[in-house]
Amino acid sequence: MNSFRIAKVIIIFSSLSYLSVTFLRNYNSPENIEKRCILKFDKDFKNNLQTSHEEWNQILDLADNNYLKCMGIPQY
């Protein structure tokens, strides 16, 4: 009976470890990081018709910098 309990704990621990590693690998894949960053900063790229050209360029530069920071791309 005791060996069954130990085997059950080992199986549960192994399953949770495998699921955690699989989730983290999928979550941190470059495609998923890009999708999350695009969704996060998508509203910054929508053009408001009431903004001037200079203000719109500043908004785009800020959104672009934030997107690159989110993606982990170094800025110079």
PLY file of the C-alpha trace (Angstrom):
ply
format ascii 1.0
element vertex 76
property float x
property float y
property float z
element edge 75
property int vertex1
property int vertex2
end_header
0.00 0.00 0.00
2.83 2.36 0.84
4.57 1.75 -2.50
1.32 2.62 -4.33
1.21 5.96 -2.52
4.84 6.71 -3.41
4.22 5.77 -7.06
1.15 8.01 -7.13
3.15 10.98 -5.76
5.92 10.40 -8.31
3.42 10.22 -11.19
1.63 13.38 -10.07
4.91 15.27 -9.63
6.18 14.11 -13.03
2.94 15.09 -14.74
2.91 18.54 -13.18
6.56 19.07 -14.10
5.93 18.03 -17.70
2.88 20.29 -17.99
4.78 23.24 -16.49
7.70 22.86 -18.87
5.36 22.50 -21.85
3.36 25.57 -20.84
6.46 27.72 -20.31
7.99 26.60 -23.60
4.79 27.50 -25.45
4.22 30.75 -23.52
7.76 31.99 -24.16
7.92 31.06 -27.83
8.81 34.01 -30.10
5.49 33.77 -31.95
3.45 34.02 -28.76
5.56 36.86 -27.38
5.02 38.75 -30.63
1.26 38.14 -30.53
1.04 39.37 -26.92
3.06 42.49 -27.70
1.01 43.27 -30.80
-2.24 42.95 -28.85
-0.85 45.02 -25.99
0.22 47.94 -28.19
-2.38 47.64 -30.96
-4.44 50.48 -29.55
-1.40 52.81 -29.70
-1.15 52.33 -33.48
-4.74 53.28 -34.27
-4.84 56.70 -35.93
-7.03 59.29 -34.27
-8.26 61.77 -36.89
-8.02 64.70 -34.47
-4.25 64.42 -33.91
-1.75 66.48 -35.82
0.93 64.91 -37.99
3.73 65.76 -35.51
1.77 64.43 -32.53
0.89 61.27 -34.47
4.59 60.71 -35.27
5.45 61.06 -31.56
2.71 58.57 -30.65
4.03 56.09 -33.23
7.62 56.50 -32.01
6.56 55.88 -28.41
4.43 52.87 -29.38
7.28 51.49 -31.51
9.76 51.86 -28.63
7.34 50.18 -26.22
6.77 47.35 -28.69
10.51 46.77 -29.12
10.95 46.82 -25.35
8.13 44.27 -24.97
9.76 42.02 -27.58
13.10 42.26 -25.76
14.89 43.84 -28.72
17.67 46.21 -27.58
17.36 49.83 -28.62
20.32 52.02 -29.52
0 1
1 2
2 3
3 4
4 5
5 6
6 7
7 8
8 9
9 10
10 11
11 12
12 13
13 14
14 15
15 16
16 17
17 18
18 19
19 20
20 21
21 22
22 23
23 24
24 25
25 26
26 27
27 28
28 29
29 30
30 31
31 32
32 33
33 34
34 35
35 36
36 37
37 38
38 39
39 40
40 41
41 42
42 43
43 44
44 45
45 46
46 47
47 48
48 49
49 50
50 51
51 52
52 53
53 54
54 55
55 56
56 57
57 58
58 59
59 60
60 61
61 62
62 63
63 64
64 65
65 66
66 67
67 68
68 69
69 70
70 71
71 72
72 73
73 74
74 75
